[in-house]
């Protein structure tokens, strides 16, 4: 019987199929690969302390175990996993009465000239937090901006800019049309940009360039 070479690891989808077939080690591999990302998503999505977030993380992966037979190997595993995580966060927010209900399908007409700058800030801060060069004030400002986002904006923003999922994957996870995902992202960029503008961030950037 042919076997994979020892140095070759299965894809997420292959590992999930193995887990469906009773391979507990395959689940451990998936947990190792994705627990950090899902934990980060939970903590930013619902603003809980580490211990509570870890409890919610365990609950998400418990749902993975319980729902393993429902997984279709033709579907990308991360899309399925983050759908579970997202729905669990929504359930938690509903219980805590924090979730706001609003229709966000209206198109956004505001200019977005500073959006690329905002994305550079997000990516440099969120993906390089260990580097000493990260400005603490900018990091704190970004976190404040993300915390202040509507839940609908926040989830698509985090999935896109922090977890790097595609727009189509986010649409599937959130259960909304692609156009709605795009409009929610624009609202998120706008709201984050406004926080940085109010804090005088762009004025500071301009002064640095002039020097």
N, C-alpha and C positions, 0 to 999 in steps of 0.2 A: 504494500500500500504506500502510495506516495505521501510524503510529509513535507511541510514547509521547512526551509532551512532554518536553523536555530536563530540566525541573526535577522530573519525576516519576521516582523510582527504583523498580525492581521490588521486589516482596516477596521474602523469602528463597526461597520456593518457586518463584517465577517465575525468579529468578536461577539457581537450581539446574537448572531445566529448560533454561535457555539454555546453562548450562555443559555439560549432557548433550549439547546440540546443537553443541558446539564453540566456544562463546563464552568465551575465556579471561578476558576482562574481567569476566564475571559471577562467576567464581571469585575474582578479586581483590576484588570487592565483598564477597563472603561472608567472605573472610579478614579484610578490614578491619573488618567489623561484629562478628565473633565471636572473633577471635584473643585479645583481651584477657580476655574472659570465660572461655574455655577454659583459657588459661594460668593464670588465678587459681584455677580449679577444680583443675587438675593440681597446682599448688604446695601447696594446702591439703590435697588428698587424699592425696598421697604424700610430702610434706615433703622436697622436693628443692631443690637450689640453683638459682639462676636459669638457669645455662647448661644444666643437665640438663633442667629444665622446658621450656626453649625447644626442646631436641632432641625431647622427647616431644610438644610442640605440633606441630612439623614432621611428626612421624610420624603424628599424628592426622589432619592435613590431607592427608598423603600417602594415608592410608586413604580419605579422602573422594574424592580423585582416582581411586584404584584402584576404589572401589566406586560411582562415580557412576552407572553403568548400572543398579545395583540400587535406586537411590532411587526411591520412588513419590511423585509430586507430590501425592497426596492426603494424605500424611503431613506433619506439621509438621516443617520443616527442623531447628529447634533440638532437637526430641526425637530425631531421627535422629543429629544431630551429637553430642549429649551421650551418647547410647548408645555411639557409637564411642569417645568420650573416656573414658567410665566403664569400658568393657571393656578399653581399653588400659591404664588405671591398674591394673586388677585383674591383668592379665597381668604388668605390671611388679612388682607386689607379690608375686605368686606366685614370680616368679623370684628376688626378694630374700628370700623366705621370711618376709615380714612379715605376710602376711594371716592373720587368725585365722578359724577356722571355728566357728560357733556358730549354733544355732537361736534366732531372736529373735521367734518368733511368739506367745510368751506375752503375755497382756494386762498392761498396767501398772496398778497399783492405787494408786501413790503420788499424793499431792495435788500439784497443779501451780500453786499460788497465785502463785508468782513468775515463771511463764513469760512473761507479758506484759512484765515488767521486763527479763527476759533478751533478749527479741526487740528491745526498744527499744535495748538496749546494742549488740546485733549490728548493727542497721540503722544506728545513728548512727556506729558505728566503721567498719564495712566500706564504707559508701557515702559517707562524708564524710572520707576519710583526709587530704585536702589541707587541711582546715580546721584552723587552729591551736588551736581550742577543744577538740579531742579530747584527753581525758586520756590521757597516755602509759601510766600505770600500768594503767588500765582496758583499754587496747588490748592491752598485754602479757598481762594476765590472761585476756582473751578468747582470744587466740591460743594460750595454754597450754591452755586448756580444750578448744579445738577439736582441738589436736594429740593430746590425751589420749583423745579419743573412739574407741570401736571403729570399725573401718573401715565396718561396715554402717550405723552411726548417722551417721558423718561424711558419707558420700556423700549421703544423703537430706537431711541438714541443710544442706550446702553448696548442693545443687541447689535447695532450697526457699528458704532465707533469704538466700543470697548471690546466686544466679543467678535467683531469683524464678520458677522453673518451677512449674506447677500440680502438685497431688498426683497427678492422673491421668497427667500426663507423666512424673513421677518413677517411678510404678509401671511404666509402659511401659519406661522406660530401665533400671530395676533388674531388671525381669522378675519382679516379685513382686506379690501382690494389694494393692489399695489399703489394706486393713486393716493389712497389714504395714508399709507406708510410714508410716501414722499411728502405729503402735506404736513404730517406730524413731525417729520424730521426738520422741515423748514421752520415750523413753529419753535422747535427745540433750539435750532441754531439762532433764531431771532431772540429768544428769551435769554439764552446764554450770552449772546453778544451784548444785549442791553445791560446785563449785570457788569460786564467788563467795561462798557462805555461809562456807566455811572461811577465806576471805581476809578475812572481816569486812566485805564490801562492803555488805550490807544494813544492818548496824549503823551504818556510816558514813552511808548514805543517810538513815537515821532521825535521826541527830544533825543532819544538814544541815536536815531538815525542821523539827526542833524549834527550831533557831536562827532 
